[in-house]
Amino acid sequence: MKKKNLTVTMLVLLIMLSCTPEKRENCFSVQGEQSKVIVSMIEAVNKRNAEKYVTRFAKDVQILVDDSIKINGRDALQVNRARHFKAFPNLCSEIQNLVEIDDKVIMHDKVWLDELDKEGQDIVEIFTFKEGKVIKVEVIQSKDFFKD
């Protein structure tokens, strides 16, 4: 079963990463309620509003990077994001693609930590929802990005 999930995830990632800026309007549309939640989270990131960012996360949310729990709980996530926004006051995130499948939303976004970064970094996140709240986020990013 894990092999099948990995295959599906890889196919979705390939589709998502194939979107160019010229074709982006065809790559995603915000249709489902869960996707709308993700869009509002990215809006909060771009406003550097940690409190708004965490509103749709479950109290016991888990954030995983490389299959390791990096943040455990909404309160810890809010503290982490507030610290992160302070450390990177020019942070900008732009959704490249969203795919909503059942209780999951897969997002490919481009993140710039400051205006000197012309290309940004690609990040893929898999958000798992339960009863309208995000209960788990699996983050795929370069190993040297967002170390805090």
N, C-alpha and C positions, 0 to 999 in steps of 0.2 A: 504494500500500500504506500509506503514512503517513497518508493521508486516512482510510482505513478504520480504522486503529488509533486515530486521534484520535476518530472517531465512536464507536467502541466504548467508549473511555475516557470520553467525555463522557456517554454513556448510563449507564454504571456510576456515575459521579459524581452524576448527577441522582437515581438511585435511592438512593444512599447518603445524600445530603444531605436527602432527603425524609423520613428517619426522624426521628420526634419522640421525646422521652424516653418518652412513654406507649407508643409502638409499638416501642421499641428491641429488646425481647426477640424480636420477629419479624424484625428487620432482619439479624441475623447469628447464626450458631452456629459454634462452633469444631469443624470436622469433619476437615479435612485436617491432615497433619503440619506443613505449612508454616505454616498458620494458628496452630497451637500454638506454633511458634517465635516468631511475632510477639507472641502473648499473653505469652510468657515475657520477651520484650524489654521490653514495656511494664511488666511487673511490676518488672523491673530499673530502669527509668526512675523508677518511683514509690518505689523504695528508694534511689535515687541511687547505684546500683552500676554504675559504668562497666565494670568488668572482666567482670561477668556479662552486661551488655548486649551486648558485642562477641563473645561466645563463638561465635555461629552465623554470623558474618560471615566471608567469604572473606578471606584475607590481602591480596588485591589489590582489595578492594571499592572501588567508586566511589559517592560521594554527590553527586547533581546537584540543583541548584536553578536554575530558569530555564534549563535546558539547559547550565549551566556546572558543571564539576566543582568542588565546594567542599571535598571531603575525598577524599583518595586513599590508601587502605590502612587496614587494621584498626588498626594502631598509632596512626596519626594520628586515627582515629575515637575510640579510647579516650581519648587525651589531650584531644580536643575535648569529649567528653562529661563527663569528670572536671572540666574547667574550667567547663563549663556548669552542672553540678550544684552546684559550689561557688558560682557566681555567683547561682544561683537555688535556694536551699535549700528553698523551699516549692513547687517545681515539682510539678505533678500532671498526669498524662495519663490520659484515659479513652477507650477504644475505643468509637466510635459504631457502626462497621460494618466487617465484613471480607468480602471477596469473593476466593475462590481460583479461579483459572483457569489450568490447566496449570502452568507454572513461575513464575507470578506471584501475589502476594497484594496486593490493593488495600485499603488501610486508610484509613478516615476516623476521625481522633481529635480530641478536644477537649483543648486544653492550657491550663493556668493557670500563670502564672509565679509568682504569689503570691496570698495570700488576699484581697487588695484587688480583684483581677480577678474580678468576679462572673460575667461571660459567657464568658470563655475565648476562645481562638482556634481556628478550624477549620483542620486541616491534613490533606492527603491525601498518602499516600505509596504508591508503587508499588514493591514489593520483587520483584526478579528472583532466582530461586534456580537454582543449579546444583550437583548432587550434594549436596543438603542444606544448602548454605551460601548466604547472601545475597551475590550478586556485584555487585548494583547497586540503588541506591535513588534514585528520582526523587521529589523533594519539591515539592509545590504548597502554597504558603503566602502570606500577605500579605507584601508587599515589606519592611515595616518590622518583621517579627517574627523573632526568633532571628538577629540580625545577626552574632553571633560565630561 
